[in-house]
Amino acid sequence: MTTPRGHVLVVAEQLDPTADLVVHALTESGTPVLRFDLAEFPQQVALAAEHRATAPGWIGSLETSRRAVRFQEVRAVYYGRPGLPVLSPEVDDAYRAWALSQALVGMVQVLTSLPVTWMNHPDVYRAGAHKPGQLTTATVCGLRVPRSFIGNDLAAARTWGENVGGPLACKPIAAASLDLVGRPPLMIPTRRLDVSDLDDSLELTAHYLQEWVPKAYEVRLTVVGSRMFPVAVHSRSERGRADWRSDYDALEYEPVDIPEDVNRRVRRFMNFYQMNYGAFDFAVRPDGEWVFYECNPAGQWQFIAQATGLPITEAHASLLRGAIG
């Protein structure tokens, strides 16, 4: 007899507000949920997985202090940004790195082998999260992208910038923050500069430069399965107009329509990476053309849902509920 798949696994940090919304919506609909953070494994989560010689796939169970679920009962997985496993202090220092790798790979690789719908599968996230590759994919899919440069060759960067013939944007290549002693983690925002501002510091690491796109406003496009939620982001400050993440207090949000050609090309992008979720950032030029910046396969969306009332939470819950493996 086949066990009906009913549970949704939510793998996320305990203080993840988007995961909170997803869990609440699923629970309200009567869908059973097991939520845990990888940081709870192996001390507070028990994993028992078995692969039989004559049948494909893993069977077994996960158990927390709150609930247990068999893998055969899982219908979908919402995978946020979980922490890393936290080992018992009983593990000797000489073995901690080894034990950490065993815990991480053991749990994640068993989970990712489950034949269910993911939002998003870790392999999909890793493939789709890299900005250089995204620009290539976006171009192939027909989206307009800014001219871009990545490197540490100062002379080449200056030549490239002179060929652009206008202001430039400097932004991080990867999602990372500065951890300065005595200060909270600092996000590095996009900043505007000119070719004359490029100096020897560019040679110290890889830098990501783009042509500066004149814009009427920006758009955060939240895509959940086949549903799209485009929202214009207007900033009342110069800092926010350069990078709206640097001044949330100056922002106003407005649901807008997405051009049909952009809609089709975004769907191609999602299909290329096999994503079920993506948070896209676009600049909308004064002439109305949409210019692709990037897509975050694990981008935050709760602030957009709260500000606009758009049913983004419900879209997540609906996709996870209906994803029978």
C-alpha positions in Angstrom: 0.0 0.0 0.0 1.4 3.4 -1.0 1.7 6.0 1.8 0.0 9.2 0.9 2.3 12.2 0.8 1.0 14.9 3.0 3.8 16.6 4.9 5.8 19.7 3.9 9.3 20.0 5.2 10.4 23.5 6.0 14.2 23.7 6.3 15.1 27.2 7.5 16.5 29.3 10.3 14.2 29.6 13.3 14.1 33.4 12.9 13.3 33.4 9.2 10.2 35.6 8.7 9.4 34.2 5.3 9.5 30.7 6.6 7.2 31.8 9.4 4.6 33.0 6.9 4.8 29.8 4.9 4.4 27.6 8.0 1.4 29.7 9.1 -0.3 29.5 5.7 0.2 25.7 5.4 -1.0 25.1 9.0 -4.1 27.2 8.4 -4.9 25.1 5.4 -4.6 21.9 7.4 -1.3 20.8 5.8 1.1 19.1 8.3 4.5 20.7 8.5 7.8 19.6 10.0 10.1 22.6 10.4 13.7 22.4 11.4 17.0 24.2 11.0 20.2 22.3 9.9 21.7 24.0 13.0 19.6 21.6 15.1 21.2 18.6 13.5 22.7 16.3 14.8 22.0 17.3 18.5 18.2 17.9 18.3 17.2 16.2 15.1 17.4 12.4 14.5 17.9 11.1 11.0 17.4 7.5 10.0 17.6 6.7 6.3 17.8 3.4 4.5 18.4 2.6 0.8 17.4 -0.9 -0.1 19.2 -3.0 -2.7 16.1 -3.7 -4.7 14.1 -0.4 -4.7 15.2 3.1 -5.8 15.2 6.0 -3.3 15.6 6.4 0.4 13.1 5.5 3.1 13.3 6.4 6.7 12.4 9.3 9.0 13.2 12.6 10.5 12.4 13.3 14.1 12.5 16.5 16.2 11.3 17.2 19.7 8.1 18.5 18.1 7.2 16.0 15.4 8.4 13.0 13.4 7.8 12.3 9.7 8.6 9.5 7.4 10.2 10.3 4.0 7.4 8.5 2.3 4.9 11.1 3.8 6.7 14.1 2.4 5.1 15.9 -0.5 7.3 19.0 -0.8 10.3 20.8 0.7 10.6 24.6 1.3 14.3 25.2 1.6 15.3 28.6 2.9 18.6 29.6 4.3 19.3 27.1 7.1 22.3 27.4 9.3 25.1 24.8 9.5 25.0 21.8 11.7 26.1 22.5 15.3 28.1 19.7 16.9 28.1 18.5 20.5 31.0 19.9 22.6 31.9 16.2 23.1 33.3 16.1 19.6 37.1 16.5 19.9 38.6 19.5 18.1 40.7 17.3 15.9 37.5 15.7 14.5 35.2 18.7 14.4 35.7 19.7 10.7 35.3 16.1 9.6 32.2 15.5 11.7 30.7 18.8 10.5 31.1 17.7 6.8 29.6 14.3 7.6 26.5 15.9 9.2 26.0 18.5 6.5 26.4 16.1 3.5 24.6 13.3 5.2 21.4 15.3 5.9 21.3 17.5 2.8 22.1 14.7 0.3 19.4 12.4 1.7 16.9 15.2 1.6 17.8 16.3 -1.9 17.3 12.8 -3.2 13.6 12.9 -2.2 11.5 12.8 -5.5 9.3 15.8 -4.4 8.8 19.4 -5.4 11.3 21.8 -4.0 11.3 25.5 -3.4 14.2 25.7 -4.3 16.3 22.5 -4.5 19.8 23.3 -3.2 21.4 22.2 -6.5 19.0 24.5 -8.3 19.9 27.3 -5.9 23.7 26.8 -6.4 23.3 26.8 -10.2 21.0 29.8 -10.4 22.5 32.1 -7.7 25.6 33.2 -9.5 25.4 36.6 -11.1 27.9 36.1 -14.0 26.0 33.0 -15.2 22.6 34.8 -14.7 23.6 37.5 -17.1 24.4 34.9 -19.8 21.2 33.1 -19.2 19.1 36.3 -19.2 20.6 37.3 -22.5 19.9 33.9 -24.1 16.4 34.2 -22.8 16.0 37.5 -24.5 16.1 39.9 -21.5 18.0 43.2 -21.8 21.0 43.3 -19.4 23.5 46.1 -18.7 27.0 45.9 -20.1 29.2 44.4 -17.4 32.8 43.9 -16.4 34.3 41.5 -13.8 38.0 41.5 -12.9 41.0 43.0 -11.1 42.8 44.4 -14.1 42.8 48.2 -13.6 43.9 49.1 -17.1 41.3 46.9 -18.7 38.6 48.2 -16.4 39.4 51.8 -17.3 39.3 50.9 -21.0 36.0 49.2 -20.6 34.6 52.1 -18.7 35.7 54.6 -21.3 34.0 52.6 -24.0 30.8 52.6 -21.9 31.1 56.4 -22.1 29.0 57.2 -19.0 28.6 56.6 -15.3 29.2 53.2 -13.9 27.8 51.0 -11.1 30.0 49.0 -8.7 28.3 46.2 -6.8 29.1 42.9 -5.1 29.5 39.8 -7.2 28.3 37.5 -4.4 25.9 38.0 -1.5 28.3 38.8 1.4 28.6 41.3 4.1 31.5 42.9 6.0 32.0 41.6 9.5 33.8 44.5 11.3 34.8 44.2 14.9 32.3 45.8 17.3 29.8 46.5 14.5 26.8 44.5 13.1 27.4 42.9 9.7 27.5 45.6 7.0 25.8 45.1 3.6 27.8 46.5 0.7 25.4 48.5 -1.5 25.6 49.4 -5.2 27.3 52.7 -5.7 27.6 55.0 -8.6 31.1 56.1 -9.9 33.0 57.4 -12.9 36.0 55.9 -14.7 38.2 58.5 -12.9 37.2 56.9 -9.6 38.8 53.6 -10.4 42.1 53.2 -8.6 44.7 50.6 -7.5 42.3 49.1 -4.9 40.5 47.4 -7.9 43.5 45.1 -8.2 43.1 43.7 -4.7 40.1 41.4 -5.6 37.6 40.8 -8.3 35.2 43.8 -8.9 31.9 43.8 -10.6 31.1 46.9 -12.7 28.1 47.7 -14.9 27.0 50.6 -17.0 24.7 52.8 -15.0 21.1 52.3 -16.1 19.0 55.5 -16.1 15.7 54.5 -14.5 12.3 55.8 -13.7 12.0 53.2 -11.0 13.0 49.6 -10.1 10.9 46.5 -10.0 11.1 43.6 -7.6 9.4 40.7 -9.5 8.5 37.8 -7.2 7.9 34.6 -9.1 6.2 31.6 -7.4 5.7 28.7 -9.7 3.7 30.1 -12.6 2.5 33.2 -10.7 4.2 36.6 -11.0 4.0 39.5 -8.6 5.7 42.6 -10.1 6.0 45.6 -7.8 7.5 48.9 -8.5 10.0 50.2 -5.9 10.1 54.0 -5.7 12.7 55.7 -3.5 12.6 59.2 -2.0 16.3 59.3 -1.3 19.5 59.5 -3.4 20.9 56.6 -1.5 17.8 54.5 -2.1 17.8 55.4 -5.8 21.3 54.0 -6.1 20.4 50.8 -4.2 17.0 50.5 -2.6 18.2 48.0 -0.1 20.3 50.7 1.6 17.3 52.9 2.6 14.2 50.9 3.3 12.6 53.8 5.1 12.5 55.9 1.9 10.7 53.3 -0.2 7.2 53.1 -1.6 5.8 50.0 -3.3 3.3 49.8 -6.1 2.0 46.7 -7.9 2.5 47.1 -11.7 1.8 45.2 -14.8 4.6 43.2 -16.4 5.1 43.5 -20.2 4.2 40.3 -22.0 7.6 40.0 -23.6 9.3 40.2 -20.2 6.8 37.7 -18.8 7.7 35.2 -21.5 11.5 35.7 -21.1 11.4 35.4 -17.3 9.5 32.1 -17.7 12.3 30.9 -20.0 14.8 31.9 -17.3 12.9 30.1 -14.6 12.6 27.0 -16.8 16.3 27.1 -17.7 17.3 26.8 -14.0 14.2 24.7 -13.1 13.3 27.2 -10.3 10.0 27.2 -8.5 10.8 30.5 -6.9 12.8 33.6 -7.8 13.1 37.2 -6.7 14.1 39.3 -9.8 15.4 42.8 -9.8 14.8 45.0 -12.8 15.4 48.7 -13.6 12.7 50.3 -15.7 14.1 53.0 -18.0 12.3 56.3 -18.6 11.2 54.9 -22.0 9.6 51.9 -20.2 12.2 49.2 -21.2 12.9 46.6 -18.4 16.5 45.9 -17.8 17.5 42.7 -15.9 19.9 43.1 -12.9 19.8 39.8 -11.1 17.6 37.0 -9.7 17.9 35.8 -6.1 16.6 32.2 -5.8 16.2 32.6 -2.1 15.3 36.3 -1.9 13.2 37.8 0.9 9.6 38.6 -0.1 7.7 39.1 3.2 8.2 42.9 3.1 6.7 43.1 -0.4 3.7 41.0 0.7 3.2 43.1 3.8 3.4 46.4 1.9 1.2 45.5 -1.0 -1.2 42.8 0.3 -0.3 40.6 -2.7 -1.0 36.9 -2.0 2.6 35.8 -2.2 2.4 33.7 1.0 -0.7 32.0 -0.3 1.1 31.3 -3.6 3.9 29.5 -1.7 1.5 27.5 0.3 -0.6 26.5 -2.7 2.4 25.3 -4.7 3.8 23.3 -1.7 0.3 21.8 -0.9 -0.3 20.7 -4.5 3.1 19.3 -5.1 2.4 15.6 -4.8 5.6 13.7 -5.3 
